[in-house]
């Protein structure tokens, strides 16, 4: 939009075509028609969408539901991981510093992934890696603590915690980018609002579950692994 306002059509075209190629889509070339910019596209594609489409259009409704589930999962997992950080053996300040660096690494990594690889495939792969990290936490909580010394457990837990934090942080960024690229223009703002409202239910549900059960570290890892 900024480049169109500056009449930098060629640069805008290159970026849009690159995004389309990465996501395996064919971009509507009518967008680049300088004589009638967006007019035919609006008539043939965009004008059929309105705010009712968020619940009446099957494609839009499914996307909003899926994105809401993804954001719900990430919020629950993110705050669950912060909660269990106090149970990780070793120095709590060092552990917190490692996790903070890991989170920043995830944010930086998301930019590289978004520009070089398919968003959908990348998100699916990272979800699997995060699931494996949470599952390994469960294995550590119930088995490795019985066969390894505490200092080794501390090293394993902080490494796995950092890996899962990188994954969750990366998924947050990639999910927002994918939502922006795939949700229809006329319902994008409302769809974002609905998805992010349901996202916060993940945070609320974590504290609700914790208040009812007084969760231990293994409990949270089981919940994180299950919903992921």
C-alpha positions in Angstrom: 0.0 0.0 0.0 2.8 2.4 0.9 4.7 1.6 -2.3 1.5 2.1 -4.4 1.1 5.5 -2.9 4.7 6.3 -3.8 4.1 5.0 -7.3 6.8 2.3 -6.8 4.8 -0.3 -8.7 7.7 -2.4 -9.8 9.0 -2.9 -6.3 5.5 -3.7 -5.0 5.0 -6.2 -7.8 8.3 -8.0 -7.0 7.4 -8.3 -3.3 3.8 -9.5 -3.9 4.9 -12.1 -6.5 7.6 -13.4 -4.1 5.1 -13.8 -1.3 2.7 -15.6 -3.7 5.4 -18.0 -4.9 6.5 -18.8 -1.3 2.9 -19.7 -0.4 2.2 -21.6 -3.6 -0.5 -19.1 -4.8 -1.1 -17.3 -8.1 -1.3 -13.6 -7.6 -4.1 -11.8 -9.6 -2.2 -9.8 -12.1 -5.0 -7.3 -12.5 -3.6 -5.6 -9.3 -0.8 -4.3 -11.5 -3.0 -2.7 -14.1 -2.2 1.0 -13.7 -5.1 2.2 -15.8 -7.7 0.4 -13.6 -5.9 -0.5 -10.3 -7.9 -3.0 -8.2 -11.2 -2.2 -9.9 -11.7 -5.5 -11.7 -10.3 -7.4 -8.7 -12.7 -5.6 -6.4 -15.7 -6.5 -8.6 -14.7 -10.1 -9.2 -13.3 -11.1 -5.8 -13.4 -8.6 -3.0 -16.9 -7.2 -3.1 -18.5 -10.6 -2.4 -17.1 -10.4 1.1 -18.7 -8.5 3.9 -18.8 -8.8 7.7 -21.4 -11.6 7.5 -18.9 -13.8 5.8 -17.1 -14.4 9.0 -19.8 -16.9 10.0 -21.7 -17.5 6.7 -18.8 -18.2 4.4 -17.4 -21.7 5.1 -13.8 -20.8 4.1 -13.6 -17.7 6.2 -15.3 -19.3 9.1 -12.9 -22.3 9.0 -9.9 -20.0 8.8 -11.0 -17.9 11.8 -11.7 -21.1 13.8 -8.3 -22.6 13.0 -6.4 -19.4 13.7 -8.2 -19.0 17.0 -7.3 -22.5 18.0 -3.6 -21.9 17.0 -3.4 -18.7 19.0 -5.3 -20.2 22.0 -2.7 -23.0 22.0 0.3 -20.7 21.8 -1.0 -18.4 24.6 -1.7 -21.4 26.9 1.7 -22.9 26.1 3.6 -19.6 26.4 2.3 -18.8 29.9 2.4 -22.4 30.9 6.1 -22.4 30.0 6.7 -19.3 32.0 4.9 -20.9 35.0 7.1 -24.0 34.9 10.3 -22.0 34.7 10.3 -21.7 38.5 10.4 -25.6 38.6 13.4 -25.9 36.3 16.4 -26.8 38.4 19.4 -24.5 38.6 19.7 -20.7 39.0 16.3 -19.1 38.3 17.9 -15.8 37.0 20.1 -17.7 34.6 17.2 -19.8 33.4 15.1 -16.7 32.9 17.9 -15.0 30.9 18.3 -18.0 28.7 14.6 -18.1 28.0 14.5 -14.4 27.2 17.3 -14.8 24.7 15.5 -17.8 23.2 12.3 -15.8 22.8 14.2 -13.0 21.0 15.8 -15.6 18.8 12.4 -16.9 17.9 11.2 -13.5 16.9 14.3 -12.9 14.7 14.1 -16.4 13.2 10.5 -15.8 12.2 11.5 -13.1 9.8 14.0 -15.3 8.0 11.5 -18.2 7.8 8.7 -15.9 6.5 11.0 -14.6 3.7 12.6 -17.9 2.7 10.1 -20.7 3.2 6.4 -21.6 2.9 4.6 -20.3 5.9 2.1 -23.3 6.2 4.8 -25.9 6.0 7.0 -24.1 8.4 4.3 -23.6 11.0 3.3 -27.3 10.8 6.9 -28.4 11.3 7.6 -26.0 14.2 4.4 -27.2 15.9 5.7 -30.7 15.7 9.0 -29.7 17.2 7.3 -27.8 20.0 5.2 -30.8 20.7 8.3 -33.0 20.9 9.9 -30.6 23.2 7.0 -30.6 25.6 6.8 -34.4 25.3 10.5 -34.7 26.2 9.8 -32.6 29.3 7.2 -35.2 30.4 9.8 -37.9 29.8 12.3 -36.0 31.9 9.8 -35.4 34.7 8.7 -39.0 35.0 11.8 -41.0 34.0 15.1 -39.2 33.7 14.8 -37.7 37.2 15.0 -41.2 38.5 18.2 -42.2 36.6 20.2 -39.0 36.3 21.8 -36.6 38.8 20.2 -33.2 39.4 22.9 -31.1 37.6 22.3 -33.1 34.4 18.5 -32.7 34.7 19.0 -29.0 35.1 21.0 -28.8 31.9 18.5 -30.9 29.9 15.5 -28.9 31.2 17.0 -25.5 30.3 18.0 -26.6 26.8 14.5 -28.1 26.1 12.9 -25.0 27.7 14.9 -22.8 25.4 14.0 -24.8 22.3 10.3 -24.8 23.1 10.4 -21.0 23.8 12.1 -20.4 20.4 9.4 -22.5 18.7 6.4 -20.8 20.5 7.8 -17.3 19.8 8.4 -18.1 16.1 4.9 -19.5 15.8 3.3 -16.4 17.2 5.0 -14.2 14.6 4.4 -16.6 11.7 0.7 -17.1 12.6 0.1 -13.4 12.5 1.8 -13.1 9.1 -0.2 -16.0 7.7 -3.5 -14.5 9.0 -2.7 -11.2 7.4 -1.9 -12.9 4.0 -4.9 -15.3 3.9 -7.8 -13.6 5.5 -10.1 -11.7 3.1 -9.6 -8.0 3.1 -13.1 -6.9 4.0 -13.3 -9.2 7.0 -9.7 -9.1 8.0 -10.0 -6.7 10.9 -13.0 -8.4 12.4 -11.5 -11.8 11.9 -8.3 -10.7 13.7 -10.4 -9.3 16.5 -12.3 -12.6 17.0 -9.2 -14.7 16.8 -7.3 -12.5 19.3 -10.2 -12.5 21.7 -10.3 -16.3 21.6 -6.5 -16.2 21.9 -6.8 -14.5 25.3 -9.0 -17.3 26.5 -5.9 -19.5 26.3 -4.3 -17.3 29.0 -7.5 -17.2 31.0 -8.0 -20.9 30.8 -4.4 -21.6 32.0 -4.9 -19.6 35.2 -8.4 -21.1 35.6 -7.0 -24.6 35.3 -4.1 -23.8 37.6 -6.5 -22.3 40.3 -8.6 -25.5 40.2 -5.8 -28.0 40.2 -2.7 -26.3 41.7 -0.7 -27.5 38.7 2.8 -29.0 39.1 5.5 -28.8 36.4 4.6 -32.2 34.9 0.9 -31.3 34.8 1.6 -28.2 32.8 3.9 -30.1 30.4 1.2 -32.6 29.8 -1.4 -29.9 29.1 1.1 -28.1 26.8 1.9 -31.2 24.9 -1.7 -32.3 24.6 -3.1 -29.0 23.2 -0.1 -28.5 20.9 
